Amino acid sequence: MLLDFMPLNIPISFAFSANWYFMQSNGKIFFTKDAYDAPELKIEMDRLGARLRHEFLPEMFKDPSEARPSVNLGIGLATIPHFLYDARAVYYKNQDPWTDTLFKPGENPLEVVKALDEHQVEERFAPLAVIRDSLVEQYGAAKISIGPPDQQGPMNLFFRLCGECVFHYMVKKKAIAHELFGNITRTFINSHKYFRTLLHGMKPGQKTVFQVAECCSYLESPRLVEEFNVKYDNQCAAELGPMRLHSCGESTANLEAFSKLGNITWAEFGFGTDLKKARRLLGPVDFSCRIAPKRLLSLDQGQIRADVEYIIDGVKGGPSSICSVGVDHGTPRENLLAAMSRVKQYNDEKALEEGE
């Protein structure tokens, strides 16, 4: 039975887009290959980014002068396609890197996307181990925080490797799709295990849980989500332990499928998702509720407060937080403050209730 209580405190946070950092720094923070290969440059740009966040929104971001720089290895979602499967990485000054699809329509994907064992994963991620060693040698593990790339999950990797062909295989050639998912899932698991070993003790408070990102699930039918996404995410959980779930966009149609994911400790939903239904189906897991960056960029303060109220109204029954990831250049500071103010109002009211 779902407990009928509201969270005592709801944190709120903002993360800025690559374009925000590029524009806010007048091009001093950029995302070309040089920026990903040079440890010293990573550190310098992280420090500059921290100062820019503080200058723009000191109400949330404290003076970073004493903070440890935080440096992630690799190129995020493109890591596995690029390093492990040799997909061509494409870099931009003001955007995160991406990769080309690995094979073209008409080619046999099973000849390209094979399951990689732990030895193969370690061998192909060798450039990232070199960057880690260089960072530790120059700065010491106590002075910086080194984290793994965001590898996301089997479905996102499949989409990145195959492009729109993914849906062709999922609908028309399911035997091939399942074999591909099996190969990618095995590679993802081995990759995640490798990074746990590579970065053990490097990132303060680093959790042992892993995260799957279902950014493509809103493009699928709930039946396909259950047949593919849920099946292979659960295979990951069986070997890697507790799971964090991220879903892009309005995800109400897929909540029934997501409820069949095992051992979820945290779930993140895009704005507009029926949070009350999510709470009924998932129970008292920790919810992260997103406000779309485009809404923060384009709506007025009253509408932003209404977005926050929509979230607060829906999360009853478990711990929750609010965030926006990818806040873009040009977003009014006042809109961020409006969201923060509405959350503070809620937290203050709950504190008073508890004190009575």
PyMOL commands that set and color helices and strands:
alter all, ss='L'
color gray80, all
select helices_A, chain A and resi 18-24+33-37+39-56+64-66+76-84+109-111+118-124+126-139+154-162+165-172+174-198+217-219+222-240+252-258+275-282+293-298+301-314+333-355
alter helices_A, ss='H'
color red, helices_A
select strands_A, chain A and resi 12-16+70-72+89-90+98-99+145-147+210-214+243-247+264-269+286-290+320-327
alter strands_A, ss='S'
color yellow, strands_A
deselect
rebuild
show_as cartoon
